[in-house]
Amino acid sequence: MLPGARPLGDAELAKLLPLKSNLVRLNLGGSAITDTGLVHLAQMKNLERLDLSRTAVSDAGMAPLVTFLVLIL
């Protein structure tokens, strides 16, 4: 992370929704994303690769992503 930068969290993830049709890869590893933020990711149907390592996302929180036909985590 850059000096002075804040970690990306659920609220910031919601701000990416206008780009949802263009996002294919998203690296959120080490971010402050939680289960709550995955509701926003579920709207990004073009995602093919997603890194959620080192986040507070639980197995149960992954439920909104089960509708993806192709998604590599």
Secondary structure, DSSP 8 states (H G I E B T S, - for coil): --TT-----HHHHHTTGGGTTT--EEE-TTS---GGGHHHHTT-TT--EEE-TTSS--TGGGGGGTT-SS-B-
